[in-house]
Amino acid sequence: MPLPTIPEYSNSIKAPALVHPTILQGGHPLEKGVRLIMYSGGFCVVFPFQAPTKKYAVRCWHAEVANAKKRTQLIAEAIHNSGLPYFVGFEYFQDGIMTPQGIQPLVVMDWVDALPLKKYIAEHINEPNVLNQVANNFLQMVKDLHVNNFSHGDLQHGNVMVRSDKSLVLVDYDSMYVPALQGYEDEIKGLVGYQHPARWNNKQVSPKADYFSELVIFLSLKALAKDSSLWRDLQMEDTETLLFNADDIKSKGTSAIFQRLKRDQELQPLVDKLSEFLNKSSIDELEPLENATTSKVDSIASKWKNKPIVLPKKAEIEDSINIAKKWGSGNGYIAPKKQSNEELIKNISSKFKLPE
């Protein structure tokens, strides 16, 4: 049986009797004038929903995701156990909403009081310190995800939200990888301007799925903090990308934006790393952001950082002293005994003594 369309979900959610979760009872979807507010994606539609005591985001599937219920349960458990602050509370309801296609599941998520990344950038485009702080917070967030062996799977400007204190929160977890999902199919690939070309042929969800999009987002934030004119020149407000579009990705690092960014000494290593990524044939060959942002010099230095100074043992010192005593200070050469002037003259005279 086909899934309901977005218009069918829109009609159903406005009828209180058709919306079953108890936590939504007595509430209503939000409207702007006479228009129902909604946010649609490739697989789901999201309705802001005001319950009596709390605001939620109600997500409904209009395209099939295999094992959606099981995935959601495993992701929810992993997120809860991790204790990470980058996720919102959510709950899966099998008997969620009645539609013309029958009763359908839905997910109720806590509403996030934050701005999508791109909208936040637009509001702070002339504040480099703010953008740099968001970039640093983003780097810390992905490090924490990697420690837990998580990947979001669809990192892009609509799924990374920025709160007023510059902290970050992620939304839309259908594409996530958590260890319990190993072997599950990689169905939701993300947006073109954020994904490595090899992602489109990737078969299973992976902890490495975010490595390319992490670098795209971090580099974009760092570049915009340095040069706000990029926002205007690339007309970014009207695109579904940040700095790199589909043609830039296809160029493998040779398009104009790569050349422009390379002129900056600080950005060049990041641009070179992105170009290097684009010449890999699999996402398994990519590196996490914390590695990609570390220079070779820093890498070498880190190997010796905090290394203890190993002093020679007492026995080794004594051996060295004994050897020195044995061979003297001349590395094996024993200096002749110093002679007095009288002894020296006598010796010389004896060598040249005339025969009788």
C-alpha positions as CSV (number, residue, x, y, z in Angstrom):
1,M,0.0,0.0,0.0
2,P,1.4,3.5,-0.9
3,L,2.1,5.9,1.9
4,P,0.0,9.0,2.3
5,T,0.9,12.2,0.4
6,I,1.8,15.4,2.1
7,P,-1.6,17.0,1.4
8,E,-3.3,13.9,2.9
9,Y,-1.2,14.2,6.1
10,S,-2.0,17.9,6.2
11,N,-5.7,17.3,6.2
12,S,-5.4,14.5,8.8
13,I,-3.3,16.4,11.3
14,K,-5.8,19.2,11.4
15,A,-8.5,16.8,12.7
16,P,-7.9,16.1,16.4
17,A,-9.8,12.8,16.3
18,L,-7.3,11.4,13.8
19,V,-4.2,12.2,15.8
20,H,-3.7,9.5,18.4
21,P,-0.7,10.1,20.7
22,T,-1.8,11.1,24.1
23,I,0.9,13.8,24.4
24,L,-0.7,15.6,21.5
25,Q,-4.3,15.5,22.8
26,G,-5.8,18.9,23.1
27,G,-3.3,20.5,20.8
28,H,-3.2,21.6,17.2
29,P,-0.8,22.1,14.3
30,L,0.5,25.6,13.9
31,E,-0.7,27.9,11.1
32,K,0.4,31.2,9.6
33,G,-2.8,32.9,8.7
34,V,-4.8,30.3,6.9
35,R,-1.7,28.3,5.8
36,L,-0.6,25.2,7.7
37,I,3.1,25.5,8.6
38,M,5.2,22.4,7.5
39,Y,8.7,21.5,6.5
40,S,9.0,18.8,3.9
41,G,12.0,16.6,2.9
42,G,12.7,13.7,0.7
43,F,11.2,11.2,3.1
44,C,9.3,13.1,5.8
45,V,7.1,16.1,6.4
46,V,7.3,17.9,9.8
47,F,4.5,19.8,11.4
48,P,5.1,22.2,14.3
49,F,2.5,21.2,16.8
50,Q,1.4,23.1,19.9
51,A,0.2,20.8,22.7
52,P,-1.4,22.2,25.9
53,T,1.9,22.4,27.8
54,K,4.6,22.0,25.2
55,K,5.5,22.6,21.5
56,Y,6.5,19.6,19.4
57,A,7.7,18.6,15.9
58,V,5.5,15.9,14.4
59,R,7.3,13.9,11.7
60,C,5.4,11.7,9.2
61,W,6.8,9.5,6.5
62,H,5.6,10.1,2.9
63,A,8.3,7.9,1.4
64,E,9.3,4.4,2.6
65,V,12.2,3.9,4.9
66,A,13.0,0.2,5.5
67,N,12.6,-0.9,9.1
68,A,11.6,2.6,10.2
69,K,10.2,1.5,13.6
70,K,13.2,-0.7,14.5
71,R,15.7,2.0,13.3
72,T,14.0,4.7,15.4
73,Q,14.0,2.5,18.5
74,L,17.7,1.6,18.2
75,I,18.7,5.2,17.5
76,A,16.6,6.5,20.5
77,E,18.3,4.0,22.8
78,A,21.8,4.9,21.6
79,I,21.2,8.6,21.9
80,H,19.7,8.3,25.4
81,N,22.6,6.2,26.6
82,S,25.2,8.6,25.1
83,G,24.1,11.5,27.1
84,L,25.2,13.9,24.4
85,P,23.6,17.4,24.3
86,Y,23.2,17.5,20.5
87,F,19.9,15.7,20.2
88,V,16.3,16.4,21.1
89,G,13.9,14.0,22.9
90,F,11.7,12.0,20.6
91,E,9.2,9.1,20.7
92,Y,7.9,6.7,18.0
93,F,4.2,5.9,17.8
94,Q,3.2,3.0,15.7
95,D,-0.5,4.0,15.7
96,G,0.1,7.6,15.1
97,I,-2.3,9.2,12.7
98,M,-5.3,8.1,10.6
99,T,-5.1,8.9,6.9
100,P,-6.9,7.9,3.7
101,Q,-4.1,5.2,3.3
102,G,-4.9,3.8,6.8
103,I,-3.3,4.4,10.1
104,Q,0.4,5.5,9.9
105,P,3.3,5.8,12.4
106,L,4.8,9.1,13.4
107,V,7.5,10.5,15.5
108,V,7.0,13.3,18.1
109,M,10.1,15.3,18.8
110,D,10.7,18.1,21.2
111,W,10.6,21.5,19.4
112,V,14.1,23.1,19.0
113,D,14.3,26.8,19.9
114,A,17.1,27.4,17.4
115,L,17.8,28.6,13.9
116,P,18.9,26.4,11.0
117,L,22.6,26.9,10.3
118,K,22.2,28.8,7.1
119,K,19.6,31.2,8.6
120,Y,21.9,31.8,11.6
121,I,24.9,32.5,9.2
122,A,22.7,35.0,7.3
123,E,21.9,36.9,10.5
124,H,25.6,37.0,11.6
125,I,27.4,37.2,8.3
126,N,29.3,40.3,9.4
127,E,30.3,38.9,12.8
128,P,33.5,36.8,12.2
129,N,33.9,36.0,15.9
130,V,30.5,34.5,16.1
131,L,31.0,32.3,13.0
132,N,34.3,31.2,14.2
133,Q,32.8,30.2,17.6
134,V,30.1,28.2,15.8
135,A,32.8,26.5,13.7
136,N,34.7,25.5,16.8
137,N,31.5,24.2,18.4
138,F,30.8,22.2,15.3
139,L,34.2,20.7,15.5
140,Q,33.7,19.7,19.1
141,M,30.3,18.2,18.3
142,V,31.6,15.9,15.6
143,K,34.5,14.8,17.8
144,D,31.9,13.8,20.4
145,L,29.9,11.9,17.8
146,H,33.0,10.1,16.7
147,V,33.8,9.0,20.3
148,N,30.4,7.4,20.4
149,N,30.8,5.9,17.0
150,F,27.8,7.9,15.7
151,S,27.2,9.5,12.3
152,H,24.2,11.7,11.5
153,G,24.3,10.7,7.8
154,D,22.7,13.9,6.5
155,L,24.7,16.8,7.9
156,Q,23.5,19.9,6.1
157,H,22.3,23.4,6.8
158,G,18.7,22.3,7.5
159,N,19.6,19.6,10.0
160,V,22.2,21.6,12.1
161,M,20.5,24.1,14.3
162,V,22.2,26.9,16.3
163,R,20.8,28.1,19.6
164,S,21.1,31.7,20.8
165,D,24.2,30.8,22.9
166,K,25.9,29.3,19.8
167,S,25.5,25.7,21.0
168,L,24.4,23.2,18.3
169,V,21.6,20.6,18.1
170,L,20.9,18.1,15.4
171,V,17.5,17.2,14.0
172,D,16.2,14.5,11.6
173,Y,17.7,11.2,12.6
174,D,16.4,8.8,9.9
175,S,19.8,8.6,8.3
176,M,21.8,8.1,11.5
177,Y,24.3,5.4,12.1
178,V,24.7,4.0,15.7
179,P,26.6,0.7,16.3
180,A,23.4,-1.3,16.7
181,L,22.5,-0.4,13.1
182,Q,25.5,-2.0,11.6
183,G,24.5,-3.8,8.4
184,Y,21.4,-1.7,7.8
185,E,20.8,-0.2,4.4
186,D,22.0,3.3,3.6
187,E,18.8,4.7,2.1
188,I,18.9,8.5,2.9
189,K,21.9,10.0,1.3
190,G,21.6,13.7,2.0
191,L,22.0,16.8,-0.2
192,V,24.3,16.9,-3.2
193,G,26.5,19.9,-2.1
194,Y,27.3,18.1,1.2
195,Q,28.0,14.5,0.1
196,H,31.1,12.7,-1.4
197,P,30.4,11.3,-4.8
198,A,31.0,7.8,-3.5
199,R,28.1,8.2,-1.0
200,W,25.5,7.6,-3.8
201,N,26.8,4.1,-4.2
202,N,27.3,3.3,-0.5
203,K,25.3,0.3,0.5
204,Q,25.2,0.3,4.3
205,V,25.0,3.0,7.0
206,S,28.5,3.9,8.2
207,P,30.2,5.7,11.0
208,K,32.2,7.4,8.3
209,A,29.2,8.8,6.4
210,D,29.7,12.4,7.9
211,Y,33.4,12.8,7.2
212,F,33.0,14.7,3.9
213,S,30.0,16.9,5.0
214,E,31.9,17.7,8.2
215,L,34.7,19.2,6.3
216,V,32.4,21.1,3.9
217,I,30.5,22.7,6.8
218,F,33.6,23.6,8.8
219,L,35.5,25.0,5.9
220,S,32.4,27.0,4.8
221,L,32.1,28.5,8.3
222,K,35.8,29.4,8.5
223,A,35.8,30.9,5.0
224,L,32.7,33.0,5.6
225,A,34.2,34.3,8.9
226,K,37.2,35.5,6.9
227,D,35.4,36.8,3.8
228,S,31.7,37.7,4.2
229,S,31.6,38.7,0.5
230,L,31.4,35.0,-0.4
231,W,27.8,35.0,0.9
232,R,26.8,37.7,-1.7
233,D,29.1,36.6,-4.5
234,L,27.7,33.0,-4.4
235,Q,24.1,34.1,-3.7
236,M,24.1,31.6,-0.9
237,E,20.8,32.7,0.5
238,D,19.0,31.3,-2.5
239,T,20.8,27.9,-2.7
240,E,20.5,24.5,-1.1
241,T,24.3,24.4,-0.4
242,L,27.0,26.3,1.4
243,L,30.2,27.1,-0.5
244,F,30.2,24.1,-2.8
245,N,27.5,23.2,-5.3
246,A,27.2,20.0,-7.4
247,D,29.5,21.3,-10.1
248,D,32.2,22.1,-7.6
249,I,32.0,18.6,-6.2
250,K,32.3,17.1,-9.7
251,S,35.3,19.3,-10.4
252,K,37.3,17.4,-7.7
253,G,38.9,20.6,-6.5
254,T,39.5,22.5,-9.7
255,S,36.5,24.9,-9.8
256,A,36.8,28.6,-9.1
257,I,35.7,28.4,-5.5
258,F,38.6,26.1,-4.7
259,Q,41.1,28.4,-6.3
260,R,39.6,31.5,-4.5
261,L,39.8,29.8,-1.1
262,K,43.3,28.6,-1.7
263,R,44.6,32.1,-1.7
264,D,44.2,32.3,2.0
265,Q,47.1,30.7,3.8
266,E,44.9,29.5,6.8
267,L,42.2,28.0,4.5
268,Q,44.6,26.3,2.0
269,P,45.2,23.1,4.1
270,L,41.5,22.6,4.5
271,V,40.9,23.2,0.8
272,D,43.7,20.8,-0.1
273,K,42.2,18.2,2.2
274,L,38.7,18.5,0.6
275,S,40.3,18.1,-2.9
276,E,42.2,15.1,-1.6
277,F,38.9,13.6,-0.3
278,L,37.3,14.2,-3.7
279,N,39.9,12.0,-5.4
280,K,39.1,9.1,-3.1
281,S,36.9,6.3,-4.5
282,S,35.2,5.3,-1.2
283,I,34.0,7.1,1.9
284,D,35.9,4.4,3.9
285,E,39.1,6.2,2.7
286,L,38.1,9.6,4.3
287,E,39.3,11.0,7.6
288,P,37.3,12.5,10.5
289,L,37.3,16.3,10.8
290,E,39.6,16.4,13.8
291,N,42.3,14.6,11.7
292,A,41.6,16.7,8.6
293,T,42.1,19.9,10.6
294,T,45.5,18.9,12.1
295,S,48.6,19.9,10.1
296,K,51.5,17.6,9.6
297,V,53.7,19.8,11.9
298,D,51.0,19.6,14.6
299,S,50.8,15.8,14.1
300,I,54.6,15.3,14.5
301,A,54.6,17.6,17.6
302,S,51.7,15.7,19.2
303,K,53.7,12.5,19.0
304,W,56.4,14.1,21.3
305,K,54.1,16.2,23.4
306,N,54.2,15.1,27.1
307,K,56.8,12.4,26.4
308,P,58.7,11.8,29.6
309,I,62.4,12.5,29.6
310,V,64.1,9.1,30.2
311,L,67.3,9.6,32.3
312,P,70.0,6.9,32.2
313,K,70.0,4.4,35.0
314,K,72.5,4.5,37.8
315,A,74.3,1.4,36.5
316,E,74.6,2.9,33.1
317,I,76.2,6.0,34.6
318,E,78.6,3.9,36.6
319,D,79.5,1.9,33.4
320,S,80.2,5.2,31.6
321,I,82.5,6.4,34.4
322,N,84.4,3.1,34.4
323,I,85.0,3.2,30.7
324,A,86.2,6.8,30.9
325,K,88.7,5.8,33.6
326,K,89.9,2.9,31.5
327,W,90.5,4.9,28.3
328,G,91.2,8.3,29.8
329,S,90.0,11.5,28.3
330,G,91.7,11.1,24.9
331,N,89.4,8.4,23.4
332,G,92.1,5.7,23.7
333,Y,95.2,7.8,23.4
334,I,97.4,7.8,26.5
335,A,99.5,10.9,26.7
336,P,103.2,10.4,27.5
337,K,104.4,11.2,31.0
338,K,105.7,14.7,31.3
339,Q,109.5,14.9,31.7
340,S,111.6,17.5,33.4
341,N,114.0,19.6,31.4
342,E,117.1,17.8,32.8
343,E,115.6,14.4,31.8
344,L,114.7,15.6,28.4
345,I,118.3,16.9,27.7
346,K,119.8,13.7,29.0
347,N,117.6,11.6,26.7
348,I,118.4,13.7,23.7
349,S,122.1,13.6,24.5
350,S,122.1,9.8,24.8
351,K,120.6,9.5,21.3
352,F,123.3,11.7,19.7
353,K,126.3,10.5,21.8
354,L,129.4,10.1,19.6
355,P,131.1,6.7,19.5
356,E,134.4,6.5,21.4
